[in-house]
């Protein structure tokens, strides 16, 4: 993560399918861990809210 943040990327999301969580890394903060049943939004689009369930369990077509 430090390489991305040092390069000026303000936010990185890691989706852990096995652990069923999303780790959100933002400059200058500890990672935010989001689990199923919780919601998150990005710094770039704070009004756009994602469900962790949708990221961790996408529909299969």
CHARMM internal coordinates of N, CA and C (Angstrom, degrees):
IC EDIT
DIST 1 N 1 CA 1.4296
DIST 1 CA 1 C 1.5199
ANGL 1 N 1 CA 1 C 112.67
DIST 1 C 2 N 1.3192
ANGL 1 CA 1 C 2 N 118.69
DIHE 1 N 1 CA 1 C 2 N -36.24
DIST 2 N 2 CA 1.4662
ANGL 1 C 2 N 2 CA 117.73
DIHE 1 CA 1 C 2 N 2 CA -178.50
DIST 2 CA 2 C 1.5248
ANGL 2 N 2 CA 2 C 113.33
DIHE 1 C 2 N 2 CA 2 C -57.38
DIST 2 C 3 N 1.3322
ANGL 2 CA 2 C 3 N 117.85
DIHE 2 N 2 CA 2 C 3 N -34.67
DIST 3 N 3 CA 1.4730
ANGL 2 C 3 N 3 CA 119.75
DIHE 2 CA 2 C 3 N 3 CA 179.63
DIST 3 CA 3 C 1.5221
ANGL 3 N 3 CA 3 C 111.22
DIHE 2 C 3 N 3 CA 3 C -63.37
DIST 3 C 4 N 1.3146
ANGL 3 CA 3 C 4 N 117.75
DIHE 3 N 3 CA 3 C 4 N -42.78
DIST 4 N 4 CA 1.4555
ANGL 3 C 4 N 4 CA 121.02
DIHE 3 CA 3 C 4 N 4 CA 178.86
DIST 4 CA 4 C 1.5217
ANGL 4 N 4 CA 4 C 110.59
DIHE 3 C 4 N 4 CA 4 C -65.89
DIST 4 C 5 N 1.3153
ANGL 4 CA 4 C 5 N 116.59
DIHE 4 N 4 CA 4 C 5 N -47.97
DIST 5 N 5 CA 1.4547
ANGL 4 C 5 N 5 CA 120.22
DIHE 4 CA 4 C 5 N 5 CA -177.55
DIST 5 CA 5 C 1.5235
ANGL 5 N 5 CA 5 C 111.19
DIHE 4 C 5 N 5 CA 5 C -67.00
DIST 5 C 6 N 1.3328
ANGL 5 CA 5 C 6 N 117.42
DIHE 5 N 5 CA 5 C 6 N -38.41
DIST 6 N 6 CA 1.4673
ANGL 5 C 6 N 6 CA 120.89
DIHE 5 CA 5 C 6 N 6 CA 176.86
DIST 6 CA 6 C 1.5223
ANGL 6 N 6 CA 6 C 111.49
DIHE 5 C 6 N 6 CA 6 C -66.33
DIST 6 C 7 N 1.3151
ANGL 6 CA 6 C 7 N 117.73
DIHE 6 N 6 CA 6 C 7 N -26.49
DIST 7 N 7 CA 1.4655
ANGL 6 C 7 N 7 CA 122.00
DIHE 6 CA 6 C 7 N 7 CA 179.41
DIST 7 CA 7 C 1.5280
ANGL 7 N 7 CA 7 C 111.88
DIHE 6 C 7 N 7 CA 7 C -80.60
DIST 7 C 8 N 1.3251
ANGL 7 CA 7 C 8 N 116.67
DIHE 7 N 7 CA 7 C 8 N -0.09
DIST 8 N 8 CA 1.4569
ANGL 7 C 8 N 8 CA 119.72
DIHE 7 CA 7 C 8 N 8 CA 177.48
DIST 8 CA 8 C 1.5137
ANGL 8 N 8 CA 8 C 114.76
DIHE 7 C 8 N 8 CA 8 C 95.02
DIST 8 C 9 N 1.3257
ANGL 8 CA 8 C 9 N 116.96
DIHE 8 N 8 CA 8 C 9 N 5.28
DIST 9 N 9 CA 1.4606
ANGL 8 C 9 N 9 CA 120.25
DIHE 8 CA 8 C 9 N 9 CA 175.57
DIST 9 CA 9 C 1.5288
ANGL 9 N 9 CA 9 C 105.86
DIHE 8 C 9 N 9 CA 9 C -79.63
DIST 9 C 10 N 1.3359
ANGL 9 CA 9 C 10 N 117.82
DIHE 9 N 9 CA 9 C 10 N 115.06
DIST 10 N 10 CA 1.4655
ANGL 9 C 10 N 10 CA 120.04
DIHE 9 CA 9 C 10 N 10 CA -170.09
DIST 10 CA 10 C 1.5206
ANGL 10 N 10 CA 10 C 115.75
DIHE 9 C 10 N 10 CA 10 C -74.47
DIST 10 C 11 N 1.3345
ANGL 10 CA 10 C 11 N 116.41
DIHE 10 N 10 CA 10 C 11 N -15.65
DIST 11 N 11 CA 1.4629
ANGL 10 C 11 N 11 CA 118.53
DIHE 10 CA 10 C 11 N 11 CA -173.94
DIST 11 CA 11 C 1.5218
ANGL 11 N 11 CA 11 C 110.00
DIHE 10 C 11 N 11 CA 11 C -156.33
DIST 11 C 12 N 1.3377
ANGL 11 CA 11 C 12 N 115.84
DIHE 11 N 11 CA 11 C 12 N 138.41
DIST 12 N 12 CA 1.4653
ANGL 11 C 12 N 12 CA 121.99
DIHE 11 CA 11 C 12 N 12 CA 178.46
DIST 12 CA 12 C 1.5225
ANGL 12 N 12 CA 12 C 107.81
DIHE 11 C 12 N 12 CA 12 C -133.79
DIST 12 C 13 N 1.3375
ANGL 12 CA 12 C 13 N 115.60
DIHE 12 N 12 CA 12 C 13 N 133.14
DIST 13 N 13 CA 1.4695
ANGL 12 C 13 N 13 CA 121.15
DIHE 12 CA 12 C 13 N 13 CA 176.30
DIST 13 CA 13 C 1.5226
ANGL 13 N 13 CA 13 C 108.47
DIHE 12 C 13 N 13 CA 13 C -111.03
DIST 13 C 14 N 1.3244
ANGL 13 CA 13 C 14 N 116.61
DIHE 13 N 13 CA 13 C 14 N 129.72
DIST 14 N 14 CA 1.4627
ANGL 13 C 14 N 14 CA 122.62
DIHE 13 CA 13 C 14 N 14 CA 172.63
DIST 14 CA 14 C 1.5184
ANGL 14 N 14 CA 14 C 107.78
DIHE 13 C 14 N 14 CA 14 C -111.64
DIST 14 C 15 N 1.3174
ANGL 14 CA 14 C 15 N 115.97
DIHE 14 N 14 CA 14 C 15 N 121.03
DIST 15 N 15 CA 1.4620
ANGL 14 C 15 N 15 CA 120.91
DIHE 14 CA 14 C 15 N 15 CA 179.90
DIST 15 CA 15 C 1.5248
ANGL 15 N 15 CA 15 C 107.55
DIHE 14 C 15 N 15 CA 15 C -98.38
DIST 15 C 16 N 1.3268
ANGL 15 CA 15 C 16 N 116.35
DIHE 15 N 15 CA 15 C 16 N 114.26
DIST 16 N 16 CA 1.4562
ANGL 15 C 16 N 16 CA 122.94
DIHE 15 CA 15 C 16 N 16 CA -179.94
DIST 16 CA 16 C 1.5288
ANGL 16 N 16 CA 16 C 108.34
DIHE 15 C 16 N 16 CA 16 C -100.43
DIST 16 C 17 N 1.3134
ANGL 16 CA 16 C 17 N 115.71
DIHE 16 N 16 CA 16 C 17 N 96.97
DIST 17 N 17 CA 1.4654
ANGL 16 C 17 N 17 CA 119.53
DIHE 16 CA 16 C 17 N 17 CA -178.18
DIST 17 CA 17 C 1.5234
ANGL 17 N 17 CA 17 C 111.71
DIHE 16 C 17 N 17 CA 17 C -65.56
DIST 17 C 18 N 1.3077
ANGL 17 CA 17 C 18 N 117.43
DIHE 17 N 17 CA 17 C 18 N -41.23
DIST 18 N 18 CA 1.4662
ANGL 17 C 18 N 18 CA 120.55
DIHE 17 CA 17 C 18 N 18 CA -178.17
DIST 18 CA 18 C 1.5331
ANGL 18 N 18 CA 18 C 111.51
DIHE 17 C 18 N 18 CA 18 C -67.28
DIST 18 C 19 N 1.3346
ANGL 18 CA 18 C 19 N 116.89
DIHE 18 N 18 CA 18 C 19 N -41.90
DIST 19 N 19 CA 1.4687
ANGL 18 C 19 N 19 CA 121.02
DIHE 18 CA 18 C 19 N 19 CA -179.27
DIST 19 CA 19 C 1.5232
ANGL 19 N 19 CA 19 C 112.18
DIHE 18 C 19 N 19 CA 19 C -84.00
DIST 19 C 20 N 1.3443
ANGL 19 CA 19 C 20 N 116.22
DIHE 19 N 19 CA 19 C 20 N -7.87
DIST 20 N 20 CA 1.4646
ANGL 19 C 20 N 20 CA 122.25
DIHE 19 CA 19 C 20 N 20 CA -179.86
DIST 20 CA 20 C 1.5312
ANGL 20 N 20 CA 20 C 112.25
DIHE 19 C 20 N 20 CA 20 C 55.34
DIST 20 C 21 N 1.3594
ANGL 20 CA 20 C 21 N 114.77
DIHE 20 N 20 CA 20 C 21 N 50.61
DIST 21 N 21 CA 1.4606
ANGL 20 C 21 N 21 CA 119.50
DIHE 20 CA 20 C 21 N 21 CA 175.23
DIST 21 CA 21 C 1.5222
ANGL 21 N 21 CA 21 C 109.44
DIHE 20 C 21 N 21 CA 21 C -150.16
DIST 21 C 22 N 1.3187
ANGL 21 CA 21 C 22 N 115.21
DIHE 21 N 21 CA 21 C 22 N 162.90
DIST 22 N 22 CA 1.4594
ANGL 21 C 22 N 22 CA 122.51
DIHE 21 CA 21 C 22 N 22 CA 174.61
DIST 22 CA 22 C 1.5201
ANGL 22 N 22 CA 22 C 106.58
DIHE 21 C 22 N 22 CA 22 C -118.86
DIST 22 C 23 N 1.3318
ANGL 22 CA 22 C 23 N 116.30
DIHE 22 N 22 CA 22 C 23 N 128.27
DIST 23 N 23 CA 1.4593
ANGL 22 C 23 N 23 CA 121.24
DIHE 22 CA 22 C 23 N 23 CA 175.81
DIST 23 CA 23 C 1.5181
ANGL 23 N 23 CA 23 C 107.52
DIHE 22 C 23 N 23 CA 23 C -100.49
DIST 23 C 24 N 1.3180
ANGL 23 CA 23 C 24 N 116.61
DIHE 23 N 23 CA 23 C 24 N 125.11
DIST 24 N 24 CA 1.4580
ANGL 23 C 24 N 24 CA 121.98
DIHE 23 CA 23 C 24 N 24 CA 179.29
DIST 24 CA 24 C 1.5223
ANGL 24 N 24 CA 24 C 108.02
DIHE 23 C 24 N 24 CA 24 C -110.22
DIST 24 C 25 N 1.3324
ANGL 24 CA 24 C 25 N 115.42
DIHE 24 N 24 CA 24 C 25 N 120.41
DIST 25 N 25 CA 1.4523
ANGL 24 C 25 N 25 CA 121.80
DIHE 24 CA 24 C 25 N 25 CA 178.86
DIST 25 CA 25 C 1.5173
ANGL 25 N 25 CA 25 C 108.26
DIHE 24 C 25 N 25 CA 25 C -108.16
DIST 25 C 26 N 1.3350
ANGL 25 CA 25 C 26 N 115.64
DIHE 25 N 25 CA 25 C 26 N 129.32
DIST 26 N 26 CA 1.4643
ANGL 25 C 26 N 26 CA 122.31
DIHE 25 CA 25 C 26 N 26 CA 177.37
DIST 26 CA 26 C 1.5198
ANGL 26 N 26 CA 26 C 107.75
DIHE 25 C 26 N 26 CA 26 C -131.48
DIST 26 C 27 N 1.3199
ANGL 26 CA 26 C 27 N 115.64
DIHE 26 N 26 CA 26 C 27 N 148.75
DIST 27 N 27 CA 1.4591
ANGL 26 C 27 N 27 CA 120.08
DIHE 26 CA 26 C 27 N 27 CA -177.63
DIST 27 CA 27 C 1.5180
ANGL 27 N 27 CA 27 C 111.30
DIHE 26 C 27 N 27 CA 27 C -56.05
DIST 27 C 28 N 1.3272
ANGL 27 CA 27 C 28 N 115.09
DIHE 27 N 27 CA 27 C 28 N 130.51
DIST 28 N 28 CA 1.4439
ANGL 27 C 28 N 28 CA 121.61
DIHE 27 CA 27 C 28 N 28 CA 174.05
DIST 28 CA 28 C 1.5153
ANGL 28 N 28 CA 28 C 116.10
DIHE 27 C 28 N 28 CA 28 C 77.86
DIST 28 C 29 N 1.3312
ANGL 28 CA 28 C 29 N 117.75
DIHE 28 N 28 CA 28 C 29 N 8.74
DIST 29 N 29 CA 1.4664
ANGL 28 C 29 N 29 CA 119.26
DIHE 28 CA 28 C 29 N 29 CA -179.64
DIST 29 CA 29 C 1.5215
ANGL 29 N 29 CA 29 C 110.36
DIHE 28 C 29 N 29 CA 29 C -130.55
DIST 29 C 30 N 1.3016
ANGL 29 CA 29 C 30 N 115.29
DIHE 29 N 29 CA 29 C 30 N 160.26
DIST 30 N 30 CA 1.4595
ANGL 29 C 30 N 30 CA 121.24
DIHE 29 CA 29 C 30 N 30 CA 172.00
DIST 30 CA 30 C 1.5310
ANGL 30 N 30 CA 30 C 108.03
DIHE 29 C 30 N 30 CA 30 C -70.59
DIST 30 C 31 N 1.3290
ANGL 30 CA 30 C 31 N 118.67
DIHE 30 N 30 CA 30 C 31 N 154.75
DIST 31 N 31 CA 1.4630
ANGL 30 C 31 N 31 CA 119.44
DIHE 30 CA 30 C 31 N 31 CA 178.82
DIST 31 CA 31 C 1.5244
ANGL 31 N 31 CA 31 C 111.27
DIHE 30 C 31 N 31 CA 31 C -62.19
DIST 31 C 32 N 1.3033
ANGL 31 CA 31 C 32 N 114.92
DIHE 31 N 31 CA 31 C 32 N 145.01
DIST 32 N 32 CA 1.4558
ANGL 31 C 32 N 32 CA 122.72
DIHE 31 CA 31 C 32 N 32 CA 174.81
DIST 32 CA 32 C 1.5250
ANGL 32 N 32 CA 32 C 106.21
DIHE 31 C 32 N 32 CA 32 C -98.47
DIST 32 C 33 N 1.3097
ANGL 32 CA 32 C 33 N 118.13
DIHE 32 N 32 CA 32 C 33 N 126.41
DIST 33 N 33 CA 1.4555
ANGL 32 C 33 N 33 CA 122.68
DIHE 32 CA 32 C 33 N 33 CA 179.99
DIST 33 CA 33 C 1.5283
ANGL 33 N 33 CA 33 C 107.74
DIHE 32 C 33 N 33 CA 33 C -104.02
DIST 33 C 34 N 1.3345
ANGL 33 CA 33 C 34 N 115.61
DIHE 33 N 33 CA 33 C 34 N 123.61
DIST 34 N 34 CA 1.4643
ANGL 33 C 34 N 34 CA 121.41
DIHE 33 CA 33 C 34 N 34 CA -177.99
DIST 34 CA 34 C 1.5268
ANGL 34 N 34 CA 34 C 107.88
DIHE 33 C 34 N 34 CA 34 C -118.73
DIST 34 C 35 N 1.3185
ANGL 34 CA 34 C 35 N 116.19
DIHE 34 N 34 CA 34 C 35 N 129.69
DIST 35 N 35 CA 1.4628
ANGL 34 C 35 N 35 CA 122.09
DIHE 34 CA 34 C 35 N 35 CA -176.99
DIST 35 CA 35 C 1.5281
ANGL 35 N 35 CA 35 C 110.63
DIHE 34 C 35 N 35 CA 35 C -110.55
DIST 35 C 36 N 1.3276
ANGL 35 CA 35 C 36 N 115.83
DIHE 35 N 35 CA 35 C 36 N 169.80
DIST 36 N 36 CA 1.4613
ANGL 35 C 36 N 36 CA 121.14
DIHE 35 CA 35 C 36 N 36 CA 175.94
DIST 36 CA 36 C 1.5244
ANGL 36 N 36 CA 36 C 109.06
DIHE 35 C 36 N 36 CA 36 C -52.47
DIST 36 C 37 N 1.3273
ANGL 36 CA 36 C 37 N 115.27
DIHE 36 N 36 CA 36 C 37 N 141.53
DIST 37 N 37 CA 1.4538
ANGL 36 C 37 N 37 CA 120.88
DIHE 36 CA 36 C 37 N 37 CA -178.35
DIST 37 CA 37 C 1.5219
ANGL 37 N 37 CA 37 C 113.31
DIHE 36 C 37 N 37 CA 37 C 89.68
DIST 37 C 38 N 1.3407
ANGL 37 CA 37 C 38 N 116.83
DIHE 37 N 37 CA 37 C 38 N -6.92
DIST 38 N 38 CA 1.4556
ANGL 37 C 38 N 38 CA 120.90
DIHE 37 CA 37 C 38 N 38 CA 178.91
DIST 38 CA 38 C 1.5269
ANGL 38 N 38 CA 38 C 110.03
DIHE 37 C 38 N 38 CA 38 C -109.87
DIST 38 C 39 N 1.3154
ANGL 38 CA 38 C 39 N 115.55
DIHE 38 N 38 CA 38 C 39 N 169.21
DIST 39 N 39 CA 1.4602
ANGL 38 C 39 N 39 CA 121.70
DIHE 38 CA 38 C 39 N 39 CA -176.80
DIST 39 CA 39 C 1.5213
ANGL 39 N 39 CA 39 C 109.97
DIHE 38 C 39 N 39 CA 39 C -125.90
DIST 39 C 40 N 1.3390
ANGL 39 CA 39 C 40 N 116.60
DIHE 39 N 39 CA 39 C 40 N 156.26
DIST 40 N 40 CA 1.4486
ANGL 39 C 40 N 40 CA 121.39
DIHE 39 CA 39 C 40 N 40 CA 178.39
DIST 40 CA 40 C 1.5145
ANGL 40 N 40 CA 40 C 110.05
DIHE 39 C 40 N 40 CA 40 C -148.68
DIST 40 C 41 N 1.3180
ANGL 40 CA 40 C 41 N 116.19
DIHE 40 N 40 CA 40 C 41 N 158.96
DIST 41 N 41 CA 1.4561
ANGL 40 C 41 N 41 CA 121.93
DIHE 40 CA 40 C 41 N 41 CA 175.78
DIST 41 CA 41 C 1.5163
ANGL 41 N 41 CA 41 C 108.28
DIHE 40 C 41 N 41 CA 41 C -139.69
DIST 41 C 42 N 1.3134
ANGL 41 CA 41 C 42 N 115.94
DIHE 41 N 41 CA 41 C 42 N 160.15
DIST 42 N 42 CA 1.4607
ANGL 41 C 42 N 42 CA 120.43
DIHE 41 CA 41 C 42 N 42 CA -177.31
DIST 42 CA 42 C 1.5235
ANGL 42 N 42 CA 42 C 110.07
DIHE 41 C 42 N 42 CA 42 C -93.67
DIST 42 C 43 N 1.3119
ANGL 42 CA 42 C 43 N 115.59
DIHE 42 N 42 CA 42 C 43 N 161.53
DIST 43 N 43 CA 1.4564
ANGL 42 C 43 N 43 CA 120.69
DIHE 42 CA 42 C 43 N 43 CA 176.01
DIST 43 CA 43 C 1.5251
ANGL 43 N 43 CA 43 C 110.80
DIHE 42 C 43 N 43 CA 43 C -65.34
DIST 43 C 44 N 1.3281
ANGL 43 CA 43 C 44 N 116.26
DIHE 43 N 43 CA 43 C 44 N -36.74
DIST 44 N 44 CA 1.4652
ANGL 43 C 44 N 44 CA 120.72
DIHE 43 CA 43 C 44 N 44 CA -177.02
DIST 44 CA 44 C 1.5257
ANGL 44 N 44 CA 44 C 112.58
DIHE 43 C 44 N 44 CA 44 C -70.28
DIST 44 C 45 N 1.3247
ANGL 44 CA 44 C 45 N 117.28
DIHE 44 N 44 CA 44 C 45 N -33.10
DIST 45 N 45 CA 1.4599
ANGL 44 C 45 N 45 CA 121.99
DIHE 44 CA 44 C 45 N 45 CA -177.66
DIST 45 CA 45 C 1.5322
ANGL 45 N 45 CA 45 C 109.47
DIHE 44 C 45 N 45 CA 45 C -133.66
DIST 45 C 46 N 1.3230
ANGL 45 CA 45 C 46 N 118.47
DIHE 45 N 45 CA 45 C 46 N 72.35
DIST 46 N 46 CA 1.4644
ANGL 45 C 46 N 46 CA 120.48
DIHE 45 CA 45 C 46 N 46 CA -173.49
DIST 46 CA 46 C 1.5299
ANGL 46 N 46 CA 46 C 114.06
DIHE 45 C 46 N 46 CA 46 C -64.82
DIST 46 C 47 N 1.3336
ANGL 46 CA 46 C 47 N 117.96
DIHE 46 N 46 CA 46 C 47 N -21.94
DIST 47 N 47 CA 1.4660
ANGL 46 C 47 N 47 CA 120.41
DIHE 46 CA 46 C 47 N 47 CA 179.29
DIST 47 CA 47 C 1.5227
ANGL 47 N 47 CA 47 C 112.88
DIHE 46 C 47 N 47 CA 47 C -81.77
DIST 47 C 48 N 1.3312
ANGL 47 CA 47 C 48 N 117.22
DIHE 47 N 47 CA 47 C 48 N -12.11
DIST 48 N 48 CA 1.4590
ANGL 47 C 48 N 48 CA 122.23
DIHE 47 CA 47 C 48 N 48 CA 179.06
DIST 48 CA 48 C 1.5281
ANGL 48 N 48 CA 48 C 108.13
DIHE 47 C 48 N 48 CA 48 C -93.28
DIST 48 C 49 N 1.3224
ANGL 48 CA 48 C 49 N 116.87
DIHE 48 N 48 CA 48 C 49 N 110.40
DIST 49 N 49 CA 1.4566
ANGL 48 C 49 N 49 CA 122.09
DIHE 48 CA 48 C 49 N 49 CA -175.10
DIST 49 CA 49 C 1.5271
ANGL 49 N 49 CA 49 C 109.57
DIHE 48 C 49 N 49 CA 49 C -104.52
DIST 49 C 50 N 1.3167
ANGL 49 CA 49 C 50 N 115.79
DIHE 49 N 49 CA 49 C 50 N 131.09
DIST 50 N 50 CA 1.4604
ANGL 49 C 50 N 50 CA 122.50
DIHE 49 CA 49 C 50 N 50 CA 178.96
DIST 50 CA 50 C 1.5215
ANGL 50 N 50 CA 50 C 109.86
DIHE 49 C 50 N 50 CA 50 C -107.14
DIST 50 C 51 N 1.2989
ANGL 50 CA 50 C 51 N 116.43
DIHE 50 N 50 CA 50 C 51 N 144.17
DIST 51 N 51 CA 1.4520
ANGL 50 C 51 N 51 CA 121.89
DIHE 50 CA 50 C 51 N 51 CA 171.03
DIST 51 CA 51 C 1.5252
ANGL 51 N 51 CA 51 C 107.68
DIHE 50 C 51 N 51 CA 51 C -88.83
DIST 51 C 52 N 1.3074
ANGL 51 CA 51 C 52 N 117.01
DIHE 51 N 51 CA 51 C 52 N 130.83
DIST 52 N 52 CA 1.4627
ANGL 51 C 52 N 52 CA 119.70
DIHE 51 CA 51 C 52 N 52 CA 176.23
DIST 52 CA 52 C 1.5195
ANGL 52 N 52 CA 52 C 110.31
DIHE 51 C 52 N 52 CA 52 C -59.36
DIST 52 C 53 N 1.3248
ANGL 52 CA 52 C 53 N 117.09
DIHE 52 N 52 CA 52 C 53 N -31.88
DIST 53 N 53 CA 1.4679
ANGL 52 C 53 N 53 CA 120.89
DIHE 52 CA 52 C 53 N 53 CA 178.00
DIST 53 CA 53 C 1.5245
ANGL 53 N 53 CA 53 C 111.25
DIHE 52 C 53 N 53 CA 53 C -58.69
DIST 53 C 54 N 1.3341
ANGL 53 CA 53 C 54 N 116.80
DIHE 53 N 53 CA 53 C 54 N -41.48
DIST 54 N 54 CA 1.4558
ANGL 53 C 54 N 54 CA 120.70
DIHE 53 CA 53 C 54 N 54 CA -179.44
DIST 54 CA 54 C 1.5257
ANGL 54 N 54 CA 54 C 112.07
DIHE 53 C 54 N 54 CA 54 C -66.85
DIST 54 C 55 N 1.3166
ANGL 54 CA 54 C 55 N 116.94
DIHE 54 N 54 CA 54 C 55 N -35.43
DIST 55 N 55 CA 1.4561
ANGL 54 C 55 N 55 CA 120.65
DIHE 54 CA 54 C 55 N 55 CA 179.08
DIST 55 CA 55 C 1.5190
ANGL 55 N 55 CA 55 C 111.98
DIHE 54 C 55 N 55 CA 55 C -75.61
DIST 55 C 56 N 1.3270
ANGL 55 CA 55 C 56 N 116.39
DIHE 55 N 55 CA 55 C 56 N -36.17
DIST 56 N 56 CA 1.4538
ANGL 55 C 56 N 56 CA 120.60
DIHE 55 CA 55 C 56 N 56 CA -175.18
DIST 56 CA 56 C 1.5289
ANGL 56 N 56 CA 56 C 113.52
DIHE 55 C 56 N 56 CA 56 C -88.01
DIST 56 C 57 N 1.3129
ANGL 56 CA 56 C 57 N 116.88
DIHE 56 N 56 CA 56 C 57 N -22.82
DIST 57 N 57 CA 1.4679
ANGL 56 C 57 N 57 CA 121.51
DIHE 56 CA 56 C 57 N 57 CA -178.16
DIST 57 CA 57 C 1.5251
ANGL 57 N 57 CA 57 C 110.14
DIHE 56 C 57 N 57 CA 57 C -133.65
DIST 57 C 58 N 1.3421
ANGL 57 CA 57 C 58 N 117.35
DIHE 57 N 57 CA 57 C 58 N 66.05
DIST 58 N 58 CA 1.4685
ANGL 57 C 58 N 58 CA 118.75
DIHE 57 CA 57 C 58 N 58 CA -178.54
DIST 58 CA 58 C 1.5231
ANGL 58 N 58 CA 58 C 111.18
DIHE 57 C 58 N 58 CA 58 C -64.58
DIST 58 C 59 N 1.3332
ANGL 58 CA 58 C 59 N 116.32
DIHE 58 N 58 CA 58 C 59 N 150.96
DIST 59 N 59 CA 1.4633
ANGL 58 C 59 N 59 CA 118.41
DIHE 58 CA 58 C 59 N 59 CA 179.39
DIST 59 CA 59 C 1.5288
ANGL 59 N 59 CA 59 C 111.51
DIHE 58 C 59 N 59 CA 59 C -64.91
DIST 59 C 60 N 1.2923
ANGL 59 CA 59 C 60 N 116.57
DIHE 59 N 59 CA 59 C 60 N 144.47
DIST 60 N 60 CA 1.4663
ANGL 59 C 60 N 60 CA 121.91
DIHE 59 CA 59 C 60 N 60 CA 179.27
DIST 60 CA 60 C 1.5270
ANGL 60 N 60 CA 60 C 107.35
DIHE 59 C 60 N 60 CA 60 C -100.54
DIST 60 C 61 N 1.3206
ANGL 60 CA 60 C 61 N 115.62
DIHE 60 N 60 CA 60 C 61 N 129.43
DIST 61 N 61 CA 1.4772
ANGL 60 C 61 N 61 CA 120.28
DIHE 60 CA 60 C 61 N 61 CA -179.29
DIST 61 CA 61 C 1.5025
ANGL 61 N 61 CA 61 C 109.96
DIHE 60 C 61 N 61 CA 61 C -108.16
END
COOR INIT
IC SEED 1 N 1 CA 1 C
IC BUILD
